[in-house]
Amino acid sequence: MTLRIGRIAYLNVAPYFHYLRQEGFAGEIVAGVPSELNTMLADGSIDACPSSSFEYGLNADDYLLLSGHSISSVGPVHSVLLFTPGPLATLAGSEVAITGESATSINLLKILLKEFCGINDVSYLVPPGEVEALLNGGQSALLIGDRALAAAKSCPEGFQITDLGALWYHFTGLPFVFALWILRKEAATRYPEELRALSTQLQSARKHAFHHLPEMARSLSKKTVFTAVQLEDYWRGMSYDLTDGHIEGLRLYFTLCHKHGLLEKVPEFHFLAEI
């Protein structure tokens, strides 16, 4: 048996994965969107992955965290975007189309609207077709990841684009943690040395990526609609650390999720080093 880790199929994880093999990781890598990886992590199909923070909040008793790693923003994130035909205040009583790919971002939107904007009567719809089609037809929409980056370049004229990372920072002054490196507790028992090695490999891969960012951006831009410069700017604007400030922001998010009935309790934080 070998360690199986998940890879979110978004550009924001490239600093973790582009050089991970080069840094010595020899296990299996399984790609998917956040909701798919959450399910695989929950049922044991994978052992660890950079997964939705909300997934940790839901099932923290089953999981541990790798210290020092996250996918976060300290201000604008550029890839978790709300598109509205008017100001946020006009969302009251309306419907927002969502992809269902990330519970963290959807619940962040709910909290921002309810807790900080006083907007409580918004409904959310996962359409049978593409969210982008509804957006182009004038519907308010939440998009994340590469789809948000692409939609920001071509959204309908007159639409307001709200960056949820920026809005969270505006109201709280804290980082927002979209994803954590989560692992199953039984995986920690089965692969303790491999997981500790993985944490070191991830740190080395990140360091190598940011030392060779133009090179990585040129390589990956060939497979996307984005220029190398755009990718560089995107990665430099992200935060991949998990500091005390990140934990404070995440604890506030979980507390507000609990307040608004999205979580049954505020979870504790447990890390691999604690076992």
C-alpha positions as a Markdown table, in Angstrom:
| # | Residue | x | y | z |
|---|---|---|---|---|
| 1 | Met | 0.0 | 0.0 | 0.0 |
| 2 | Thr | 1.1 | 3.6 | -0.7 |
| 3 | Leu | 0.0 | 7.0 | 0.5 |
| 4 | Arg | -2.8 | 8.4 | -1.6 |
| 5 | Ile | -3.2 | 12.2 | -1.7 |
| 6 | Gly | -5.8 | 14.4 | -3.4 |
| 7 | Arg | -5.0 | 17.3 | -5.7 |
| 8 | Ile | -7.6 | 20.0 | -6.2 |
| 9 | Ala | -7.9 | 20.6 | -10.0 |
| 10 | Tyr | -7.3 | 24.3 | -9.6 |
| 11 | Leu | -4.3 | 26.5 | -10.4 |
| 12 | Asn | -4.1 | 27.7 | -6.8 |
| 13 | Val | -2.5 | 24.4 | -5.7 |
| 14 | Ala | 0.3 | 24.5 | -8.3 |
| 15 | Pro | 2.9 | 25.7 | -5.8 |
| 16 | Tyr | 2.4 | 22.6 | -3.8 |
| 17 | Phe | 2.3 | 20.1 | -6.6 |
| 18 | His | 4.4 | 21.3 | -9.5 |
| 19 | Tyr | 7.6 | 20.2 | -7.9 |
| 20 | Leu | 6.3 | 17.7 | -5.4 |
| 21 | Arg | 7.6 | 14.6 | -7.2 |
| 22 | Gln | 11.0 | 16.3 | -7.6 |
| 23 | Glu | 11.0 | 16.8 | -3.8 |
| 24 | Gly | 10.7 | 13.1 | -3.2 |
| 25 | Phe | 6.9 | 12.3 | -3.0 |
| 26 | Ala | 6.4 | 8.8 | -4.4 |
| 27 | Gly | 2.8 | 8.1 | -3.5 |
| 28 | Glu | -0.4 | 8.3 | -5.6 |
| 29 | Ile | -2.0 | 11.6 | -6.5 |
| 30 | Val | -5.7 | 11.8 | -7.3 |
| 31 | Ala | -7.2 | 14.9 | -8.9 |
| 32 | Gly | -10.7 | 16.3 | -8.3 |
| 33 | Val | -12.7 | 19.4 | -7.4 |
| 34 | Pro | -13.0 | 20.2 | -3.7 |
| 35 | Ser | -16.4 | 18.5 | -3.2 |
| 36 | Glu | -15.2 | 15.3 | -4.8 |
| 37 | Leu | -12.0 | 15.2 | -2.7 |
| 38 | Asn | -14.1 | 15.9 | 0.4 |
| 39 | Thr | -16.1 | 12.8 | -0.3 |
| 40 | Met | -13.0 | 10.7 | -1.0 |
| 41 | Leu | -11.3 | 11.9 | 2.2 |
| 42 | Ala | -14.4 | 11.1 | 4.2 |
| 43 | Asp | -14.8 | 7.6 | 2.9 |
| 44 | Gly | -11.1 | 6.7 | 3.0 |
| 45 | Ser | -10.5 | 6.6 | -0.7 |
| 46 | Ile | -7.6 | 9.0 | -0.2 |
| 47 | Asp | -5.5 | 9.6 | 2.9 |
| 48 | Ala | -4.8 | 13.3 | 2.8 |
| 49 | Cys | -5.4 | 16.3 | 0.6 |
| 50 | Pro | -5.7 | 20.1 | 0.5 |
| 51 | Ser | -9.4 | 20.0 | 1.3 |
| 52 | Ser | -12.2 | 22.4 | 2.1 |
| 53 | Ser | -11.9 | 24.1 | 5.5 |
| 54 | Phe | -15.6 | 23.5 | 6.0 |
| 55 | Glu | -15.1 | 19.8 | 5.5 |
| 56 | Tyr | -12.7 | 19.9 | 8.5 |
| 57 | Gly | -15.3 | 21.8 | 10.5 |
| 58 | Leu | -17.9 | 19.2 | 9.7 |
| 59 | Asn | -15.8 | 16.1 | 10.5 |
| 60 | Ala | -12.9 | 17.4 | 12.7 |
| 61 | Asp | -13.2 | 14.4 | 15.0 |
| 62 | Asp | -12.1 | 12.1 | 12.1 |
| 63 | Tyr | -9.2 | 14.3 | 10.9 |
| 64 | Leu | -5.8 | 15.8 | 11.7 |
| 65 | Leu | -4.1 | 18.7 | 10.0 |
| 66 | Leu | -0.6 | 19.2 | 8.6 |
| 67 | Ser | 1.0 | 22.2 | 10.4 |
| 68 | Gly | 2.0 | 25.2 | 8.4 |
| 69 | His | 0.1 | 24.6 | 5.2 |
| 70 | Ser | -3.1 | 26.1 | 3.8 |
| 71 | Ile | -4.6 | 27.8 | 0.8 |
| 72 | Ser | -5.6 | 31.2 | 2.0 |
| 73 | Ser | -5.9 | 34.8 | 1.3 |
| 74 | Val | -4.9 | 37.9 | 3.2 |
| 75 | Gly | -7.2 | 40.2 | 1.3 |
| 76 | Pro | -8.2 | 39.6 | -2.3 |
| 77 | Val | -8.1 | 35.9 | -3.4 |
| 78 | His | -9.1 | 36.7 | -7.1 |
| 79 | Ser | -10.6 | 33.2 | -7.5 |
| 80 | Val | -13.7 | 33.2 | -5.2 |
| 81 | Leu | -15.9 | 35.8 | -6.8 |
| 82 | Leu | -19.5 | 36.9 | -6.5 |
| 83 | Phe | -20.9 | 38.4 | -9.7 |
| 84 | Thr | -24.0 | 40.6 | -9.3 |
| 85 | Pro | -25.9 | 42.8 | -11.7 |
| 86 | Gly | -25.9 | 45.6 | -9.1 |
| 87 | Pro | -24.6 | 46.5 | -5.7 |
| 88 | Leu | -24.6 | 43.8 | -2.9 |
| 89 | Ala | -27.6 | 45.4 | -1.3 |
| 90 | Thr | -29.7 | 44.5 | -4.3 |
| 91 | Leu | -29.2 | 40.8 | -3.6 |
| 92 | Ala | -32.0 | 40.9 | -1.0 |
| 93 | Gly | -34.8 | 38.6 | -2.0 |
| 94 | Ser | -32.8 | 37.3 | -5.0 |
| 95 | Glu | -31.2 | 34.0 | -6.1 |
| 96 | Val | -27.5 | 33.2 | -6.6 |
| 97 | Ala | -26.4 | 30.5 | -8.9 |
| 98 | Ile | -23.6 | 28.3 | -7.4 |
| 99 | Thr | -21.5 | 25.4 | -8.7 |
| 100 | Gly | -21.6 | 23.3 | -5.5 |
| 101 | Glu | -17.8 | 22.7 | -5.8 |
| 102 | Ser | -16.8 | 24.2 | -2.5 |
| 103 | Ala | -18.9 | 24.3 | 0.7 |
| 104 | Thr | -16.3 | 26.6 | 2.3 |
| 105 | Ser | -16.9 | 29.4 | -0.3 |
| 106 | Ile | -20.6 | 29.0 | -0.3 |
| 107 | Asn | -20.9 | 29.2 | 3.4 |
| 108 | Leu | -18.4 | 32.1 | 3.5 |
| 109 | Leu | -20.8 | 34.0 | 1.2 |
| 110 | Lys | -23.8 | 33.2 | 3.4 |
| 111 | Ile | -21.9 | 34.5 | 6.5 |
| 112 | Leu | -20.7 | 37.7 | 4.8 |
| 113 | Leu | -24.2 | 38.5 | 3.6 |
| 114 | Lys | -25.9 | 37.7 | 6.9 |
| 115 | Glu | -23.4 | 38.7 | 9.5 |
| 116 | Phe | -21.8 | 41.8 | 8.0 |
| 117 | Cys | -24.2 | 43.0 | 5.2 |
| 118 | Gly | -27.5 | 42.4 | 6.9 |
| 119 | Ile | -28.8 | 40.4 | 3.9 |
| 120 | Asn | -30.7 | 37.3 | 5.0 |
| 121 | Asp | -33.2 | 36.4 | 2.3 |
| 122 | Val | -31.0 | 35.1 | -0.5 |
| 123 | Ser | -31.6 | 31.7 | -2.0 |
| 124 | Tyr | -28.9 | 29.5 | -3.6 |
| 125 | Leu | -29.3 | 27.3 | -6.7 |
| 126 | Val | -27.0 | 24.7 | -8.2 |
| 127 | Pro | -28.3 | 24.7 | -11.8 |
| 128 | Pro | -28.4 | 21.6 | -14.0 |
| 129 | Gly | -26.3 | 23.4 | -16.6 |
| 130 | Glu | -23.3 | 25.8 | -16.5 |
| 131 | Val | -23.4 | 28.6 | -14.0 |
| 132 | Glu | -21.6 | 30.7 | -16.5 |
| 133 | Ala | -24.6 | 30.5 | -18.9 |
| 134 | Leu | -26.9 | 31.9 | -16.1 |
| 135 | Leu | -24.3 | 34.6 | -15.4 |
| 136 | Asn | -24.2 | 35.6 | -19.0 |
| 137 | Gly | -28.0 | 35.8 | -18.9 |
| 138 | Gly | -27.9 | 38.3 | -16.1 |
| 139 | Gln | -28.1 | 36.0 | -13.1 |
| 140 | Ser | -26.1 | 36.6 | -9.9 |
| 141 | Ala | -23.5 | 33.9 | -9.5 |
| 142 | Leu | -20.7 | 32.6 | -7.3 |
| 143 | Leu | -17.7 | 31.0 | -9.1 |
| 144 | Ile | -14.5 | 29.7 | -7.6 |
| 145 | Gly | -11.1 | 28.5 | -8.8 |
| 146 | Asp | -10.1 | 28.7 | -12.5 |
| 147 | Arg | -13.7 | 29.3 | -13.5 |
| 148 | Ala | -13.8 | 32.5 | -11.4 |
| 149 | Leu | -10.6 | 33.7 | -12.9 |
| 150 | Ala | -11.9 | 33.1 | -16.4 |
| 151 | Ala | -15.4 | 34.7 | -15.7 |
| 152 | Ala | -13.8 | 37.8 | -14.3 |
| 153 | Lys | -12.3 | 38.5 | -17.8 |
| 154 | Ser | -15.6 | 38.2 | -19.6 |
| 155 | Cys | -18.5 | 38.8 | -17.3 |
| 156 | Pro | -21.5 | 40.9 | -18.6 |
| 157 | Glu | -21.1 | 44.6 | -18.8 |
| 158 | Gly | -22.2 | 46.5 | -15.7 |
| 159 | Phe | -21.8 | 43.5 | -13.3 |
| 160 | Gln | -20.2 | 44.1 | -10.0 |
| 161 | Ile | -17.5 | 41.6 | -9.0 |
| 162 | Thr | -17.0 | 41.0 | -5.3 |
| 163 | Asp | -13.9 | 39.2 | -4.1 |
| 164 | Leu | -15.0 | 37.2 | -1.0 |
| 165 | Gly | -11.4 | 37.1 | 0.3 |
| 166 | Ala | -11.2 | 40.9 | 0.2 |
| 167 | Leu | -14.7 | 41.3 | 1.7 |
| 168 | Trp | -13.8 | 39.0 | 4.6 |
| 169 | Tyr | -10.6 | 40.9 | 5.2 |
| 170 | His | -12.4 | 44.2 | 5.1 |
| 171 | Phe | -14.8 | 43.2 | 7.9 |
| 172 | Thr | -12.4 | 41.1 | 10.0 |
| 173 | Gly | -8.8 | 42.2 | 9.3 |
| 174 | Leu | -8.0 | 38.4 | 9.3 |
| 175 | Pro | -6.8 | 35.9 | 6.7 |
| 176 | Phe | -9.4 | 33.6 | 5.3 |
| 177 | Val | -8.4 | 29.9 | 5.0 |
| 178 | Phe | -10.2 | 28.3 | 2.1 |
| 179 | Ala | -8.4 | 24.9 | 2.3 |
| 180 | Leu | -6.3 | 23.0 | 4.8 |
| 181 | Trp | -4.1 | 20.0 | 4.4 |
| 182 | Ile | -6.3 | 17.4 | 6.0 |
| 183 | Leu | -5.5 | 13.8 | 6.7 |
| 184 | Arg | -7.5 | 10.9 | 8.1 |
| 185 | Lys | -6.6 | 9.8 | 11.6 |
| 186 | Glu | -6.2 | 6.2 | 10.6 |
| 187 | Ala | -3.8 | 7.3 | 7.8 |
| 188 | Ala | -1.7 | 8.9 | 10.5 |
| 189 | Thr | -1.5 | 5.5 | 12.2 |
| 190 | Arg | -0.8 | 3.7 | 9.0 |
| 191 | Tyr | 1.7 | 6.1 | 7.4 |
| 192 | Pro | 3.2 | 8.3 | 10.1 |
| 193 | Glu | 6.6 | 8.6 | 8.6 |
| 194 | Glu | 5.3 | 9.1 | 5.1 |
| 195 | Leu | 3.0 | 11.9 | 6.3 |
| 196 | Arg | 5.7 | 13.7 | 8.2 |
| 197 | Ala | 7.9 | 13.4 | 5.1 |
| 198 | Leu | 5.0 | 14.8 | 3.0 |
| 199 | Ser | 4.8 | 17.9 | 5.2 |
| 200 | Thr | 8.5 | 18.5 | 4.6 |
| 201 | Gln | 8.1 | 17.8 | 0.8 |
| 202 | Leu | 5.2 | 20.2 | 0.6 |
| 203 | Gln | 7.3 | 22.9 | 2.3 |
| 204 | Ser | 10.2 | 22.3 | -0.1 |
| 205 | Ala | 8.0 | 22.2 | -3.1 |
| 206 | Arg | 6.4 | 25.5 | -2.2 |
| 207 | Lys | 9.8 | 27.1 | -1.7 |
| 208 | His | 11.1 | 25.7 | -5.0 |
| 209 | Ala | 8.0 | 27.0 | -6.8 |
| 210 | Phe | 8.3 | 30.5 | -5.5 |
| 211 | His | 12.1 | 30.6 | -6.3 |
| 212 | His | 11.2 | 29.5 | -9.9 |
| 213 | Leu | 7.8 | 31.2 | -10.3 |
| 214 | Pro | 8.4 | 32.6 | -13.8 |
| 215 | Glu | 9.5 | 29.2 | -15.0 |
| 216 | Met | 6.5 | 27.5 | -13.5 |
| 217 | Ala | 4.1 | 30.2 | -14.8 |
| 218 | Arg | 5.4 | 29.9 | -18.3 |
| 219 | Ser | 5.0 | 26.1 | -18.2 |
| 220 | Leu | 1.5 | 26.1 | -16.9 |
| 221 | Ser | 0.3 | 29.1 | -18.9 |
| 222 | Lys | 0.5 | 26.9 | -22.1 |
| 223 | Lys | -2.3 | 24.8 | -20.7 |
| 224 | Thr | -4.6 | 27.7 | -19.7 |
| 225 | Val | -6.2 | 30.9 | -21.0 |
| 226 | Phe | -4.0 | 33.0 | -18.7 |
| 227 | Thr | -0.6 | 34.6 | -19.4 |
| 228 | Ala | 2.5 | 33.7 | -17.4 |
| 229 | Val | 2.4 | 37.1 | -15.8 |
| 230 | Gln | -1.2 | 36.7 | -14.7 |
| 231 | Leu | -0.4 | 33.3 | -13.1 |
| 232 | Glu | 2.6 | 34.8 | -11.3 |
| 233 | Asp | 0.5 | 37.6 | -9.9 |
| 234 | Tyr | -2.2 | 35.2 | -8.9 |
| 235 | Trp | 0.2 | 32.9 | -6.9 |
| 236 | Arg | 2.0 | 35.8 | -5.3 |
| 237 | Gly | -1.4 | 37.1 | -4.1 |
| 238 | Met | -2.2 | 33.8 | -2.3 |
| 239 | Ser | -1.1 | 32.7 | 1.1 |
| 240 | Tyr | 0.1 | 29.1 | 1.7 |
| 241 | Asp | 1.0 | 29.4 | 5.3 |
| 242 | Leu | -1.0 | 28.5 | 8.4 |
| 243 | Thr | 0.1 | 30.9 | 11.1 |
| 244 | Asp | -1.6 | 31.9 | 14.3 |
| 245 | Gly | -3.4 | 34.7 | 12.4 |
| 246 | His | -4.7 | 32.1 | 9.9 |
| 247 | Ile | -6.0 | 30.0 | 12.7 |
| 248 | Glu | -7.6 | 33.0 | 14.3 |
| 249 | Gly | -9.4 | 33.8 | 11.1 |
| 250 | Leu | -10.5 | 30.1 | 10.7 |
| 251 | Arg | -11.8 | 30.0 | 14.2 |
| 252 | Leu | -13.9 | 33.1 | 13.6 |
| 253 | Tyr | -15.3 | 31.5 | 10.4 |
| 254 | Phe | -16.2 | 28.3 | 12.3 |
| 255 | Thr | -17.7 | 30.4 | 15.1 |
| 256 | Leu | -19.9 | 32.3 | 12.6 |
| 257 | Cys | -20.8 | 29.1 | 10.8 |
| 258 | His | -22.0 | 27.7 | 14.2 |
| 259 | Lys | -23.9 | 30.9 | 15.0 |
| 260 | His | -25.8 | 30.8 | 11.7 |
| 261 | Gly | -26.6 | 27.1 | 11.9 |
| 262 | Leu | -24.1 | 25.8 | 9.3 |
| 263 | Leu | -22.1 | 23.8 | 11.9 |
| 264 | Glu | -23.3 | 21.9 | 14.9 |
| 265 | Lys | -20.2 | 23.0 | 16.9 |
| 266 | Val | -17.0 | 24.9 | 16.7 |
| 267 | Pro | -14.3 | 22.3 | 16.0 |
| 268 | Glu | -11.0 | 22.0 | 17.8 |
| 269 | Phe | -7.7 | 22.1 | 15.9 |
| 270 | His | -5.6 | 18.9 | 16.0 |
| 271 | Phe | -2.4 | 18.5 | 14.1 |
| 272 | Leu | -0.3 | 15.5 | 13.0 |
| 273 | Ala | 2.5 | 16.3 | 15.4 |
| 274 | Glu | 0.1 | 15.8 | 18.3 |
| 275 | Ile | -0.3 | 12.1 | 17.8 |
